[in-house]
């Protein structure tokens, strides 16, 4: 069973660096930024689409809600695959 963990911190605090301590089959990343991991890794990265509604969101609140739903589906799917 997967346990979702949210890591939040200031720039340079070691959030990404801490991922180097995991095996690629033990961890996955859901990225809301367009960047990639700053080191070579086989860790799977799921990138949140810029607009998961396909252009149907009328405002920022709808767009944020769609991104939240996308992330929650990704977490649920990760839990069921283990």
N, C-alpha and C positions, 0 to 999 in steps of 0.2 A: 504494500500500500504506500502510495506517495504522500508525503507531508509537505504542503505548500509553505514556503517561507518567503517573507518579504524582507529584503535588505535595503535599508535606507541609510544614507550618510552623506557627509560633505565630500566634495571633490578631494581626491587624494587620501581618503581615509582607509583605503584598502578593501573596498567592496569587491572589485573585480579581482584583485590579487588573491583574495581568499578562495576564489574558485579553483585556483591552481592545485589546491590540496585535495580535490575530489577526483575520482575516476569518472571518465566520460559516461559510464553506464549507471552512475549513481546520482547524476544531477542533470537538470535541464534548465534553460534560461528562457524567460519570456521577456523580450526586449521591446520597450516602448520608444526607444531612440533608434535613429537610423544607423548608428555606428555598429561596429562589430567588436568582438573581444580583442583587446590589444595584445594578445599572445596566441601562439599556435595551440590549437586544442581540437579534440574531437567532440567536445561538448555540443550537444544539439541546441540551437538557438531558434526559437519561434519568434518571428517578428510580427508585432501587431500591425495590421494594415492601417495605412494612413486614413482611409475612410471605409470602415467595414460595412457601411450602409449602401455602398455603390453610388454615392452622390445623392441619396434620398434624405439625408439629415438636413433639417431646416435651420438649425442653430448649433452652437457649441455644446449645449447641454445634451442634445440628442446624439451628437457625435461622441461625446464622452461616455454616454450610457451605452452606445454601441460598442465602443472599445472595451468597456468594463465587461459587457456580456461576452465578447470574444475571448477575453482573458479567462473568465470563469469557465467557459466551455473547454478551453485548453487545459486548465487545471483539472477539470473533471475527467477529461479524456486521459490525461496522464495517470490519474488515480486508477482508472479502470484497466489500464494496460499492464499493470504490475502483477 
